[in-house]
Amino acid sequence: MLIISIVTKPTNCDTCPNDTFSNFKVGNLSKCYWLFTSQKEGIGWNRYRNSTVIMGFCHGLQTSMGCGNTSSICVQTYNGTGANETKNYSVGKLIPNKNPYSTIKGNTGTDFKANFNSGANYTKKDNKTCALKSEVYFQCNRNMKWKPVDAGKTAFLPANYITNVTFDESNCKFTVYVQYEGACTAIAPPQPIPEDNSLSLGSILIIIFVVVVSTYFLFGCTFKFCYGFRGPEVLPHSEFWIDLPVLITDGIAFTLKCGKTDMARNYDGI
């Protein structure tokens, strides 16, 4: 059985986000150490024997973890002698003043990952050597809540939090896929529809009408007043405005009578 442990340092480095990175929650990753077990692939002589992987996001590991305090990921695996002896592989180092997180395109949207390079030299089966490197992919799953413990302590993750663990010897790359609630971007609340404060067509027409009528009466009355008109005659087109109520009354009566004229008045006229 392959045992994999992922560890994070309890405090943040200068370039690590304290809470969020590109709308992802990353604060929990630096609050404590993380540990999980898996029967996936490891590194070394027998990659499917028991192994332990220790990881620190944004921080070098503790010296007692076996790979030195400049290592970010340390893989501890059996050396193949048959005894319970382990060999340590540093598969990524912390680069000072560099944020290890970056965004990637996932199956259901945008995910994020952590990259660590410049690990220890590794001798492959063809006797060629390479520098080990590692990546941790965080996949969105709102049910997988990583609950940190006190700083400096270790929090255990259930096996179902781990999607996959692989080691590509040709590229010397160790990869871990984990499910993490913090990899789900927050669902933004619906934005209120901004109020349209512009004037409607009807309002514009009313304003134009009021301005035109006011101008008409103002200049008309002023003009006639200057020419000596007084009383109702000072109104522009005064005869029309004086007769307007009578014309309106006649129009209403004509409409109510459906256009019929008063025969008695016609005969009286004759």
NORWOCOR-V307045 format. One record per pair of residues at least 12 apart in sequence whose ideal C-beta (glycine too) atoms are under 10 Angstrom apart, sorted by the first residue. I is the first residue (numbers start at 0). GAP is how many residues later the second one is. If there is no record, write none. Layout:
i=I gap=GAP
i=I gap=GAP
This chain:
i=0 gap=36
i=0 gap=37
i=0 gap=38
i=0 gap=47
i=0 gap=48
i=0 gap=49
i=0 gap=50
i=1 gap=35
i=1 gap=36
i=1 gap=37
i=1 gap=38
i=1 gap=39
i=1 gap=40
i=1 gap=44
i=1 gap=45
i=1 gap=46
i=1 gap=47
i=1 gap=48
i=1 gap=49
i=1 gap=50
i=1 gap=51
i=1 gap=75
i=1 gap=163
i=2 gap=32
i=2 gap=33
i=2 gap=34
i=2 gap=35
i=2 gap=36
i=2 gap=39
i=2 gap=46
i=2 gap=47
i=2 gap=48
i=2 gap=49
i=2 gap=50
i=2 gap=73
i=2 gap=74
i=3 gap=31
i=3 gap=32
i=3 gap=33
i=3 gap=34
i=3 gap=35
i=3 gap=36
i=3 gap=37
i=3 gap=38
i=3 gap=46
i=3 gap=47
i=3 gap=48
i=3 gap=49
i=3 gap=50
i=3 gap=51
i=3 gap=71
i=3 gap=72
i=3 gap=153
i=3 gap=155
i=3 gap=158
i=3 gap=161
i=3 gap=172
i=4 gap=28
i=4 gap=29
i=4 gap=30
i=4 gap=31
i=4 gap=32
i=4 gap=33
i=4 gap=46
i=4 gap=47
i=4 gap=48
i=4 gap=49
i=4 gap=50
i=4 gap=60
i=4 gap=69
i=4 gap=70
i=4 gap=71
i=4 gap=149
i=4 gap=151
i=4 gap=152
i=5 gap=23
i=5 gap=27
i=5 gap=28
i=5 gap=29
i=5 gap=30
i=5 gap=32
i=5 gap=46
i=5 gap=47
i=5 gap=48
i=5 gap=49
i=5 gap=50
i=5 gap=51
i=5 gap=67
i=5 gap=130
i=5 gap=148
i=5 gap=149
i=5 gap=151
i=5 gap=155
i=5 gap=156
i=5 gap=170
i=5 gap=172
i=6 gap=25
i=6 gap=26
i=6 gap=27
i=6 gap=28
i=6 gap=45
i=6 gap=46
i=6 gap=47
i=6 gap=48
i=6 gap=49
i=6 gap=50
i=6 gap=52
i=6 gap=54
i=6 gap=55
i=6 gap=58
i=6 gap=65
i=6 gap=66
i=6 gap=67
i=6 gap=147
i=6 gap=148
i=7 gap=20
i=7 gap=21
i=7 gap=22
i=7 gap=23
i=7 gap=24
i=7 gap=25
i=7 gap=26
i=7 gap=46
i=7 gap=47
i=7 gap=48
i=7 gap=49
i=7 gap=50
i=7 gap=51
i=7 gap=53
i=7 gap=64
i=7 gap=106
i=7 gap=138
i=7 gap=140
i=7 gap=146
i=7 gap=147
i=8 gap=20
i=8 gap=21
i=8 gap=22
i=8 gap=23
i=8 gap=24
i=8 gap=46
i=8 gap=47
i=8 gap=48
i=8 gap=49
i=8 gap=50
i=8 gap=51
i=8 gap=52
i=8 gap=53
i=8 gap=63
i=8 gap=85
i=8 gap=142
i=8 gap=143
i=9 gap=20
i=9 gap=21
i=9 gap=22
i=9 gap=23
i=9 gap=46
i=9 gap=49
i=9 gap=138
i=9 gap=139
i=9 gap=140
i=9 gap=141
i=9 gap=142
i=9 gap=143
i=10 gap=19
i=10 gap=20
i=10 gap=47
i=10 gap=48
i=10 gap=140
i=10 gap=141
i=11 gap=14
i=11 gap=15
i=11 gap=17
i=11 gap=18
i=11 gap=19
i=11 gap=45
i=11 gap=46
i=11 gap=47
i=12 gap=17
i=12 gap=43
i=12 gap=44
i=12 gap=45
i=12 gap=46
i=12 gap=47
i=12 gap=81
i=12 gap=83
i=12 gap=84
i=12 gap=85
i=12 gap=86
i=12 gap=87
i=13 gap=44
i=13 gap=82
i=13 gap=83
i=13 gap=84
i=13 gap=85
i=14 gap=43
i=14 gap=80
i=14 gap=81
i=14 gap=82
i=14 gap=83
i=14 gap=84
i=14 gap=85
i=14 gap=86
i=15 gap=13
i=15 gap=14
i=15 gap=41
i=15 gap=42
i=15 gap=43
i=15 gap=78
i=15 gap=82
i=15 gap=83
i=15 gap=84
i=15 gap=85
i=16 gap=12
i=16 gap=13
i=16 gap=41
i=16 gap=82
i=16 gap=84
i=17 gap=12
i=19 gap=162
i=19 gap=165
i=19 gap=166
i=20 gap=78
i=20 gap=79
i=20 gap=80
i=20 gap=81
i=20 gap=82
i=20 gap=91
i=20 gap=93
i=20 gap=161
i=21 gap=79
i=21 gap=80
i=21 gap=81
i=21 gap=88
i=21 gap=90
i=21 gap=163
i=22 gap=80
i=22 gap=87
i=22 gap=89
i=22 gap=161
i=22 gap=162
i=22 gap=163
i=22 gap=165
i=23 gap=77
i=23 gap=79
i=23 gap=86
i=23 gap=87
i=23 gap=88
i=23 gap=114
i=23 gap=116
i=23 gap=156
i=23 gap=158
i=23 gap=159
i=23 gap=160
i=23 gap=161
i=23 gap=162
i=24 gap=113
i=24 gap=121
i=24 gap=155
i=24 gap=156
i=24 gap=157
i=24 gap=158
i=24 gap=159
i=24 gap=160
i=24 gap=161
i=25 gap=31
i=25 gap=32
i=25 gap=73
i=25 gap=74
i=25 gap=75
i=25 gap=86
i=25 gap=88
i=25 gap=112
i=25 gap=154
i=25 gap=156
i=25 gap=157
i=26 gap=121
i=26 gap=155
i=27 gap=29
i=27 gap=117
i=27 gap=118
i=27 gap=119
i=27 gap=120
i=27 gap=127
i=27 gap=152
i=27 gap=153
i=27 gap=154
i=28 gap=26
i=28 gap=27
i=28 gap=28
i=28 gap=29
i=28 gap=71
i=28 gap=72
i=28 gap=85
i=28 gap=107
i=28 gap=109
i=28 gap=117
i=28 gap=119
i=28 gap=151
i=28 gap=153
i=29 gap=26
i=29 gap=27
i=29 gap=28
i=29 gap=29
i=29 gap=118
i=29 gap=121
i=30 gap=115
i=30 gap=116
i=30 gap=117
i=30 gap=118
i=30 gap=119
i=30 gap=120
i=30 gap=122
i=30 gap=124
i=31 gap=114
i=31 gap=115
i=31 gap=116
i=31 gap=117
i=31 gap=118
i=31 gap=119
i=31 gap=120
i=31 gap=121
i=31 gap=122
i=31 gap=123
i=32 gap=21
i=32 gap=22
i=32 gap=23
i=32 gap=28
i=32 gap=29
i=32 gap=32
i=32 gap=115
i=32 gap=116
i=32 gap=118
i=32 gap=119
i=32 gap=120
i=32 gap=121
i=32 gap=122
i=32 gap=123
i=33 gap=20
i=33 gap=21
i=33 gap=22
i=33 gap=23
i=33 gap=112
i=33 gap=114
i=33 gap=115
i=33 gap=120
i=33 gap=121
i=33 gap=122
i=33 gap=123
i=33 gap=127
i=33 gap=144
i=34 gap=17
i=34 gap=18
i=34 gap=19
i=34 gap=20
i=34 gap=119
i=34 gap=120
i=34 gap=121
i=34 gap=122
i=35 gap=17
i=35 gap=119
i=35 gap=120
i=35 gap=121
i=35 gap=122
i=35 gap=123
i=35 gap=124
i=35 gap=125
i=35 gap=126
i=35 gap=129
i=35 gap=140
i=35 gap=142
i=36 gap=13
i=36 gap=14
i=36 gap=15
i=36 gap=119
i=36 gap=120
i=36 gap=121
i=36 gap=122
i=36 gap=125
i=37 gap=13
i=37 gap=15
i=37 gap=119
i=37 gap=121
i=37 gap=123
i=37 gap=124
i=37 gap=125
i=37 gap=126
i=37 gap=127
i=37 gap=138
i=38 gap=120
i=38 gap=123
i=38 gap=126
i=39 gap=13
i=39 gap=119
i=39 gap=122
i=39 gap=123
i=39 gap=124
i=39 gap=125
i=39 gap=126
i=39 gap=127
i=39 gap=135
i=39 gap=136
i=39 gap=137
i=40 gap=123
i=40 gap=124
i=40 gap=125
i=40 gap=126
i=40 gap=127
i=40 gap=133
i=40 gap=134
i=41 gap=33
i=41 gap=34
i=41 gap=35
i=41 gap=36
i=41 gap=47
i=41 gap=123
i=41 gap=124
i=41 gap=125
i=41 gap=132
i=42 gap=32
i=42 gap=33
i=42 gap=34
i=42 gap=44
i=42 gap=46
i=42 gap=48
i=42 gap=79
i=42 gap=89
i=42 gap=91
i=42 gap=124
i=42 gap=126
i=42 gap=129
i=42 gap=131
i=43 gap=31
i=43 gap=32
i=43 gap=33
i=43 gap=34
i=43 gap=35
i=43 gap=36
i=43 gap=42
i=43 gap=43
i=43 gap=44
i=43 gap=45
i=43 gap=78
i=43 gap=123
i=44 gap=32
i=44 gap=33
i=44 gap=34
i=44 gap=35
i=44 gap=36
i=44 gap=42
i=45 gap=31
i=45 gap=32
i=45 gap=33
i=45 gap=34
i=46 gap=28
i=46 gap=30
i=46 gap=118
i=46 gap=119
i=46 gap=120
i=46 gap=122
i=48 gap=28
i=48 gap=29
i=48 gap=30
i=48 gap=31
i=48 gap=37
i=49 gap=26
i=49 gap=27
i=49 gap=28
i=49 gap=34
i=49 gap=36
i=50 gap=24
i=50 gap=25
i=50 gap=26
i=50 gap=27
i=50 gap=35
i=50 gap=36
i=50 gap=38
i=50 gap=114
i=50 gap=116
i=51 gap=13
i=51 gap=14
i=51 gap=22
i=51 gap=23
i=51 gap=24
i=51 gap=25
i=51 gap=34
i=51 gap=36
i=52 gap=20
i=52 gap=21
i=52 gap=22
i=52 gap=23
i=52 gap=24
i=52 gap=36
i=52 gap=38
i=52 gap=81
i=52 gap=112
i=52 gap=121
i=52 gap=123
i=53 gap=12
i=53 gap=13
i=53 gap=17
i=53 gap=18
i=53 gap=19
i=53 gap=20
i=53 gap=21
i=53 gap=22
i=53 gap=34
i=53 gap=100
i=54 gap=16
i=54 gap=17
i=54 gap=18
i=54 gap=19
i=54 gap=20
i=54 gap=36
i=54 gap=37
i=54 gap=59
i=54 gap=61
i=54 gap=79
i=54 gap=81
i=54 gap=119
i=54 gap=121
i=55 gap=13
i=55 gap=15
i=55 gap=16
i=55 gap=17
i=55 gap=18
i=55 gap=36
i=55 gap=38
i=55 gap=60
i=56 gap=15
i=56 gap=16
i=56 gap=37
i=56 gap=43
i=56 gap=44
i=56 gap=57
i=56 gap=59
i=56 gap=79
i=57 gap=14
i=57 gap=36
i=57 gap=40
i=57 gap=41
i=57 gap=42
i=57 gap=43
i=57 gap=56
i=58 gap=13
i=58 gap=35
i=58 gap=41
i=59 gap=12
i=59 gap=33
i=59 gap=34
i=59 gap=36
i=60 gap=12
i=60 gap=13
i=60 gap=29
i=60 gap=32
i=60 gap=33
i=61 gap=12
i=61 gap=90
i=64 gap=23
i=64 gap=25
i=65 gap=20
i=65 gap=21
i=65 gap=22
i=65 gap=23
i=65 gap=24
i=66 gap=21
i=66 gap=22
i=66 gap=23
i=66 gap=24
i=66 gap=25
i=66 gap=26
i=66 gap=52
i=66 gap=53
i=67 gap=20
i=67 gap=22
i=67 gap=25
i=67 gap=52
i=68 gap=25
i=69 gap=20
i=69 gap=23
i=69 gap=24
i=69 gap=25
i=69 gap=26
i=69 gap=48
i=70 gap=17
i=70 gap=18
i=70 gap=19
i=70 gap=20
i=70 gap=21
i=70 gap=22
i=70 gap=23
i=70 gap=45
i=70 gap=47
i=70 gap=48
i=70 gap=49
i=70 gap=61
i=71 gap=18
i=71 gap=19
i=71 gap=20
i=71 gap=21
i=71 gap=22
i=71 gap=23
i=71 gap=28
i=71 gap=42
i=71 gap=43
i=71 gap=44
i=71 gap=45
i=71 gap=46
i=71 gap=47
i=71 gap=62
i=71 gap=64
i=72 gap=16
i=72 gap=17
i=72 gap=18
i=72 gap=19
i=72 gap=20
i=72 gap=21
i=72 gap=41
i=72 gap=43
i=72 gap=46
i=72 gap=59
i=72 gap=60
i=72 gap=61
i=72 gap=62
i=72 gap=63
i=72 gap=101
i=72 gap=103
i=73 gap=14
i=73 gap=15
i=73 gap=16
i=73 gap=17
i=73 gap=18
i=73 gap=45
i=73 gap=46
i=74 gap=12
i=74 gap=13
i=74 gap=14
i=74 gap=15
i=74 gap=16
i=74 gap=17
i=74 gap=44
i=74 gap=45
i=74 gap=57
i=74 gap=59
i=74 gap=92
i=74 gap=99
i=75 gap=12
i=75 gap=13
i=76 gap=12
i=87 gap=32
i=88 gap=30
i=88 gap=31
i=88 gap=32
i=88 gap=33
i=88 gap=43
i=88 gap=45
i=88 gap=78
i=88 gap=85
i=89 gap=26
i=89 gap=28
i=89 gap=29
i=89 gap=30
i=89 gap=31
i=89 gap=32
i=89 gap=41
i=89 gap=42
i=89 gap=44
i=90 gap=25
i=90 gap=26
i=90 gap=28
i=90 gap=29
i=90 gap=31
i=90 gap=40
i=90 gap=41
i=90 gap=42
i=90 gap=43
i=90 gap=44
i=90 gap=76
i=90 gap=81
i=90 gap=82
i=90 gap=83
i=90 gap=84
i=91 gap=22
i=91 gap=23
i=91 gap=24
i=91 gap=25
i=91 gap=26
i=91 gap=27
i=91 gap=28
i=91 gap=39
i=91 gap=40
i=91 gap=41
i=91 gap=42
i=91 gap=43
i=91 gap=44
i=91 gap=81
i=91 gap=82
i=92 gap=23
i=92 gap=24
i=92 gap=25
i=92 gap=26
i=92 gap=27
i=92 gap=38
i=92 gap=39
i=92 gap=40
i=92 gap=41
i=93 gap=22
i=93 gap=24
i=94 gap=20
i=94 gap=21
i=94 gap=22
i=94 gap=23
i=97 gap=17
i=97 gap=19
i=98 gap=15
i=98 gap=16
i=99 gap=13
i=99 gap=14
i=99 gap=15
i=99 gap=16
i=99 gap=17
i=99 gap=35
i=99 gap=36
i=100 gap=12
i=100 gap=13
i=100 gap=14
i=100 gap=35
i=100 gap=37
i=101 gap=12
i=101 gap=13
i=101 gap=33
i=103 gap=31
i=103 gap=33
i=103 gap=34
i=105 gap=31
i=105 gap=32
i=105 gap=33
i=105 gap=34
i=105 gap=77
i=106 gap=32
i=106 gap=33
i=107 gap=31
i=107 gap=32
i=107 gap=76
i=108 gap=31
i=108 gap=74
i=108 gap=75
i=108 gap=76
i=109 gap=30
i=109 gap=73
i=109 gap=75
i=110 gap=26
i=110 gap=27
i=110 gap=28
i=110 gap=29
i=110 gap=66
i=110 gap=69
i=110 gap=72
i=110 gap=73
i=110 gap=74
i=111 gap=24
i=111 gap=25
i=111 gap=26
i=111 gap=27
i=111 gap=28
i=111 gap=68
i=111 gap=70
i=111 gap=71
i=111 gap=73
i=112 gap=22
i=112 gap=23
i=112 gap=24
i=112 gap=25
i=112 gap=26
i=112 gap=62
i=112 gap=63
i=112 gap=64
i=112 gap=70
i=113 gap=20
i=113 gap=21
i=113 gap=22
i=113 gap=23
i=113 gap=24
i=113 gap=62
i=114 gap=18
i=114 gap=19
i=114 gap=20
i=114 gap=21
i=115 gap=16
i=115 gap=17
i=115 gap=18
i=115 gap=19
i=115 gap=20
i=115 gap=58
i=116 gap=14
i=116 gap=15
i=116 gap=16
i=116 gap=17
i=116 gap=18
i=116 gap=56
i=117 gap=13
i=117 gap=14
i=117 gap=15
i=118 gap=12
i=118 gap=13
i=118 gap=14
i=118 gap=15
i=118 gap=53
i=118 gap=54
i=118 gap=55
i=119 gap=12
i=119 gap=52
i=120 gap=51
i=121 gap=45
i=121 gap=47
i=121 gap=50
i=121 gap=52
i=123 gap=45
i=123 gap=46
i=123 gap=48
i=124 gap=44
i=124 gap=45
i=125 gap=43
i=125 gap=44
i=127 gap=42
i=127 gap=44
i=128 gap=43
i=129 gap=39
i=129 gap=40
i=129 gap=41
i=129 gap=42
i=129 gap=43
i=130 gap=41
i=131 gap=35
i=131 gap=39
i=131 gap=40
i=131 gap=41
i=131 gap=42
i=132 gap=35
i=132 gap=38
i=132 gap=39
i=132 gap=40
i=132 gap=41
i=132 gap=42
i=133 gap=33
i=133 gap=38
i=133 gap=39
i=133 gap=40
i=133 gap=41
i=133 gap=42
i=134 gap=31
i=134 gap=38
i=134 gap=39
i=134 gap=40
i=134 gap=41
i=134 gap=42
i=135 gap=38
i=135 gap=39
i=135 gap=40
i=135 gap=41
i=135 gap=42
i=135 gap=44
i=136 gap=26
i=136 gap=27
i=136 gap=38
i=136 gap=39
i=136 gap=40
i=136 gap=41
i=136 gap=42
i=136 gap=43
i=136 gap=46
i=137 gap=38
i=137 gap=39
i=137 gap=40
i=137 gap=41
i=137 gap=42
i=137 gap=43
i=137 gap=44
i=137 gap=45
i=137 gap=46
i=138 gap=22
i=138 gap=24
i=138 gap=25
i=138 gap=38
i=138 gap=39
i=138 gap=40
i=138 gap=41
i=138 gap=44
i=138 gap=45
i=139 gap=39
i=139 gap=40
i=139 gap=41
i=139 gap=42
i=139 gap=43
i=139 gap=44
i=139 gap=45
i=140 gap=19
i=140 gap=20
i=140 gap=22
i=140 gap=37
i=140 gap=38
i=140 gap=39
i=140 gap=40
i=140 gap=42
i=140 gap=43
i=141 gap=37
i=141 gap=38
i=141 gap=39
i=141 gap=40
i=141 gap=41
i=141 gap=42
i=142 gap=17
i=142 gap=18
i=142 gap=36
i=142 gap=38
i=143 gap=13
i=143 gap=14
i=143 gap=16
i=143 gap=17
i=143 gap=18
i=143 gap=19
i=143 gap=34
i=143 gap=35
i=143 gap=36
i=143 gap=37
i=143 gap=38
i=143 gap=39
i=143 gap=40
i=144 gap=16
i=144 gap=35
i=144 gap=36
i=144 gap=37
i=145 gap=15
i=145 gap=32
i=145 gap=33
i=145 gap=34
i=145 gap=35
i=145 gap=36
i=146 gap=34
i=156 gap=21
i=156 gap=22
i=156 gap=23
i=159 gap=19
i=160 gap=17
i=160 gap=18
i=160 gap=19
i=160 gap=20
i=161 gap=14
i=161 gap=15
i=161 gap=16
i=161 gap=17
i=162 gap=13
i=162 gap=14
i=162 gap=15
i=162 gap=16
i=163 gap=12
i=163 gap=13
i=163 gap=14
i=164 gap=12
i=164 gap=13
i=215 gap=20
i=215 gap=21
i=216 gap=17
i=216 gap=18
i=216 gap=19
i=216 gap=24
i=217 gap=18
i=218 gap=17
i=219 gap=14
i=219 gap=15
i=219 gap=16
i=219 gap=17
i=219 gap=18
i=220 gap=13
i=220 gap=14
i=220 gap=15
i=220 gap=17
i=221 gap=12
i=221 gap=14
i=222 gap=13
i=223 gap=12
i=223 gap=13
i=223 gap=14
